[in-house]
Amino acid sequence: MTLRQLKQVGTSHKAMLENLFFLDKKDETTLQDLMKAALDHAKSRNIEKLMTCVTSNNITGKIFFSTLGFETLGLEAKSSKIGDEYFDVHWLLYDIV
C-alpha cells in the first residue's frame, strides 16, 4: 500500500491511497490493521482526506472500503484499458476530520 500526500498548492491536506490488493477473505483482517496504521499515519501528517479508487467490478473491494467509512465520490468511465477492454473505476473519499 502507498499513501501519497498531494504536493500541489492547496492540496497538502489530501492523500491518495494506492496499490492496495488482497487476494482472498483471509487477508481482510491484515488489511484492516494496515488501514488503521495508514489512517494513524495520515493524521500525524495533518492529512484530512484520503482518496482511492476501486475497479467497478471489484465488489469485495468496494464493500471493504465502505465498511471502513469511505464514500463514493464518483465514477470514472473507461479509466483504464487493457488490450481492447476498458475498466471503470469508482473514486472513493474518506474524511479523517
trRosetta pair geometry for C-beta under 8 A, 3 or more apart (Angstrom, degrees):
i j d omega theta_ij theta_ji phi_ij phi_ji
1 17 6.8 -18 -170 -168 104 87
1 18 7.4 141 -163 78 55 44
1 19 5.8 172 -120 90 30 83
1 20 4.5 30 -105 -87 97 88
1 34 6.0 133 8 158 147 127
1 38 6.4 -74 129 -76 141 138
2 16 7.8 7 107 102 94 88
2 17 7.4 152 81 -159 56 40
2 18 4.4 -23 65 67 106 94
2 19 4.7 59 5 33 100 120
3 15 5.4 18 -179 162 84 137
3 16 7.6 164 -155 81 41 47
3 17 5.9 -11 -104 -103 70 68
3 18 7.9 176 -79 24 25 74
3 38 5.3 167 -65 -152 134 102
3 41 6.4 135 60 97 165 127
3 42 6.3 -126 -168 -72 142 94
3 50 7.8 -52 -136 -126 99 110
4 15 6.1 158 79 -163 39 82
4 16 4.7 -14 61 57 99 96
4 18 6.2 10 2 8 115 120
5 12 6.5 31 165 -155 109 65
5 14 7.5 136 -154 91 60 45
5 15 4.6 -43 -96 -98 55 98
5 45 6.1 -115 -78 146 143 143
5 47 6.1 -122 -111 -86 102 119
6 11 3.9 -61 115 130 133 114
6 12 6.3 -138 83 -93 76 33
6 14 4.8 11 15 80 128 94
6 15 6.5 -150 -10 -93 76 39
6 16 7.0 91 -58 -17 88 92
7 11 7.3 6 54 78 17 104
7 12 6.8 39 -120 -91 31 84
8 11 4.6 37 66 26 89 127
11 14 5.1 -52 -177 36 80 114
12 46 7.8 26 130 96 97 107
13 46 6.7 -71 -114 135 73 85
13 47 6.2 139 -172 -139 44 42
13 48 4.3 -1 173 20 106 109
13 49 6.5 62 127 17 85 90
14 47 6.8 82 -134 -153 8 90
14 48 7.1 -45 -74 59 53 77
14 49 4.7 -22 -111 71 80 103
14 50 7.7 160 -160 -88 63 24
14 51 6.5 15 -175 -5 109 110
15 42 5.8 -134 31 -124 147 110
15 45 7.6 68 -56 90 139 135
15 47 4.7 -13 -12 -144 118 144
15 49 7.4 167 26 89 62 57
15 50 5.6 -23 71 -111 90 68
15 51 7.3 179 90 26 41 74
16 50 7.7 123 -118 -162 15 63
16 51 5.5 -37 -107 73 63 91
16 52 6.8 122 -168 -88 63 56
17 20 6.3 -1 154 -18 100 130
17 38 6.7 72 -117 163 115 149
17 50 5.3 36 -27 -179 115 110
17 51 7.0 -177 17 82 80 36
17 52 4.0 -41 67 -75 100 114
18 52 7.1 -173 -71 -125 44 86
20 31 7.0 100 -175 -144 110 114
20 34 7.8 164 -132 112 110 133
20 52 7.2 -18 26 -148 126 144
22 27 3.7 -174 -157 100 116 138
22 28 6.6 128 138 -72 166 52
22 30 7.8 152 -112 70 126 104
22 31 5.3 -73 -56 -50 139 140
22 64 7.9 136 35 -92 130 165
23 27 6.1 101 40 -14 68 144
24 27 6.1 112 63 2 54 100
25 28 5.6 -25 -169 -14 51 119
25 60 7.9 -116 -81 -145 73 132
26 29 7.7 -41 -180 19 45 98
27 30 5.4 -63 -165 46 58 115
27 31 5.8 57 141 -24 85 108
28 31 5.6 -59 -146 40 32 110
28 32 6.3 36 155 -24 67 102
28 64 6.7 -142 -131 -114 100 113
29 32 5.6 -48 -147 31 32 113
29 33 6.6 32 153 -15 63 103
30 33 5.8 -56 -154 37 32 111
30 34 6.3 33 148 -19 66 108
31 34 5.3 -52 -143 39 36 115
31 35 6.1 40 155 -22 67 103
31 64 7.0 -10 111 -168 141 137
32 35 5.7 -51 -146 35 30 112
32 36 6.6 35 152 -22 62 102
32 68 7.5 -169 -125 -87 79 108
33 36 5.7 -50 -150 32 33 113
33 37 6.6 32 151 -16 63 104
34 37 5.7 -55 -152 37 33 111
34 38 6.4 34 149 -20 65 106
35 38 5.4 -52 -145 36 35 114
35 39 6.3 36 155 -20 66 102
35 68 5.9 -74 152 -123 154 148
36 39 5.8 -52 -148 36 31 110
36 40 6.4 32 152 -18 63 105
37 40 5.7 -53 -148 37 32 112
37 41 6.3 33 153 -19 65 106
38 41 5.6 -54 -147 38 31 112
38 42 6.2 35 152 -22 65 105
38 50 7.8 85 135 -119 112 150
39 42 5.5 -50 -145 34 32 114
39 43 6.4 35 154 -20 64 102
39 50 7.5 -80 -101 -31 75 150
39 94 7.9 -82 -105 131 107 144
39 96 6.7 169 -155 -118 90 108
40 43 5.8 -52 -151 33 31 112
40 44 6.6 30 152 -18 63 106
41 44 5.7 -56 -151 36 33 112
41 45 6.5 20 153 -9 65 110
42 45 5.9 -68 -151 44 32 104
42 47 3.9 -77 -173 63 88 128
42 50 6.1 -45 -125 -69 166 112
42 96 6.1 -147 116 -86 122 154
43 46 7.7 38 -177 -76 34 24
43 47 7.0 -83 -66 52 25 79
43 96 6.1 -167 -82 176 82 136
47 50 6.8 65 142 -67 124 77
47 96 6.4 84 107 8 74 155
48 95 7.0 -10 159 -155 78 67
48 96 5.3 -145 -155 50 35 103
48 97 4.8 -39 -140 8 94 115
49 93 6.2 -23 -167 -163 105 97
49 94 7.0 150 -159 77 54 53
49 95 5.9 -23 -104 -106 78 56
49 96 6.7 -136 -70 4 27 90
50 70 7.7 -78 91 -102 104 102
50 93 7.3 147 80 -158 53 46
50 94 4.3 -7 58 56 101 106
50 96 6.6 86 -14 -47 95 103
51 73 7.1 -16 -131 -8 101 156
51 91 6.5 -8 -169 -174 104 96
51 92 6.8 154 -155 82 54 54
51 93 5.5 -17 -101 -101 76 69
51 94 7.8 -163 -72 21 33 72
52 65 6.8 -145 73 -118 129 144
52 70 7.1 -48 44 -133 108 150
52 91 7.7 165 89 -154 33 55
52 92 5.2 -17 65 60 79 104
52 94 8.0 20 8 -4 100 106
53 76 7.2 -25 -138 25 139 124
53 79 7.3 -159 164 -176 150 166
53 89 4.2 34 171 162 121 130
53 90 6.5 163 -155 79 70 42
53 91 5.0 -34 -97 -98 92 58
53 92 6.7 165 -96 11 35 81
54 58 5.1 -123 174 73 97 122
54 61 4.3 178 -144 120 126 123
54 62 5.3 174 104 -71 153 72
54 65 6.4 -146 -41 4 140 143
54 89 6.4 150 72 -158 30 82
54 90 5.2 -17 60 57 86 95
54 92 6.4 35 -2 -17 103 124
55 58 4.6 88 66 -10 85 112
55 61 7.3 73 42 50 73 149
55 80 7.8 -58 -103 34 104 123
55 87 5.3 -29 -142 170 109 126
55 88 7.3 111 -160 80 60 49
55 89 5.6 -53 -98 -100 41 77
55 90 8.0 35 122 14 5 77
56 75 7.0 44 -89 -140 122 105
56 87 7.0 -178 25 -179 91 74
56 88 4.1 15 -12 84 137 99
56 89 6.3 -138 -35 -100 78 20
56 90 5.7 112 -93 -29 70 91
57 87 7.3 -87 11 -143 108 98
58 61 3.8 10 138 24 118 122
58 62 6.3 137 99 -21 75 85
59 62 5.8 -56 -148 37 33 110
59 63 6.3 31 155 -17 67 106
60 63 5.9 -57 -149 38 29 110
60 64 6.3 34 152 -24 64 107
61 64 5.5 -51 -146 33 31 115
61 65 6.5 22 160 -10 65 105
62 65 6.2 -58 -148 41 29 103
62 66 6.2 27 156 -19 65 111
62 90 6.4 44 -104 54 113 148
62 92 8.0 178 -128 -70 68 134
63 66 5.8 -59 -143 39 29 110
63 67 6.4 31 158 -21 65 105
64 67 6.2 -60 -155 32 25 108
64 68 6.9 17 151 -13 61 108
65 68 5.6 -60 -153 38 38 111
65 70 3.9 -34 163 42 98 140
65 92 5.3 9 148 177 148 170
65 94 7.9 -121 -172 -58 95 114
66 69 7.7 97 -173 -39 33 8
66 70 6.0 -86 -83 64 37 81
66 71 7.8 76 -120 -93 75 39
68 94 7.0 -33 118 -105 103 137
69 94 5.8 84 100 -132 92 99
70 92 4.2 31 165 169 124 123
70 93 6.6 146 -158 68 77 27
70 94 4.7 -57 -96 -66 73 95
71 92 6.7 152 73 -156 30 74
71 93 5.6 -30 62 63 83 83
71 94 7.5 142 12 -85 71 47
72 75 7.8 5 -179 -54 117 75
72 90 5.5 -54 -131 -177 102 115
72 91 7.4 98 -163 76 60 53
72 92 6.0 -48 -101 -102 43 71
72 93 8.0 44 150 18 6 81
73 90 7.9 133 43 170 68 70
73 91 4.3 -59 65 105 111 98
73 92 6.1 170 -1 -113 95 13
73 93 4.5 87 -62 -19 117 110
74 90 7.5 179 94 -154 32 57
74 91 5.1 7 56 45 75 112
75 88 6.0 6 -176 175 99 121
75 89 7.4 165 -154 87 55 40
75 90 5.7 -30 -100 -102 70 65
75 91 7.5 -156 -79 12 20 80
76 79 4.3 74 109 -79 111 110
76 88 6.5 168 85 -161 53 69
76 89 5.0 -3 55 59 103 87
76 90 7.9 -175 19 -86 74 18
76 91 6.3 72 -18 -32 106 105
77 86 7.8 32 165 147 70 132
77 88 5.1 -29 -120 -110 46 106
78 81 6.9 14 -171 -65 86 96
78 86 4.1 -34 -122 -169 80 138
78 87 7.6 98 -131 55 32 31
78 88 6.6 -10 -31 -82 32 69
79 86 7.8 121 34 -178 46 88
79 87 6.2 -57 57 95 87 73
79 88 6.0 95 0 -144 100 31
79 89 4.2 -30 21 7 164 105
80 86 7.2 151 83 -156 43 57
80 87 4.8 -12 62 54 91 105
80 89 7.2 65 -3 -35 98 114
81 84 7.7 -26 -173 -150 101 14
81 85 7.0 161 -154 83 61 41
81 86 5.2 -28 -98 -99 81 66
81 87 7.4 -172 -80 14 34 76
82 85 5.6 -20 67 65 78 94
82 87 7.1 28 5 -14 100 116
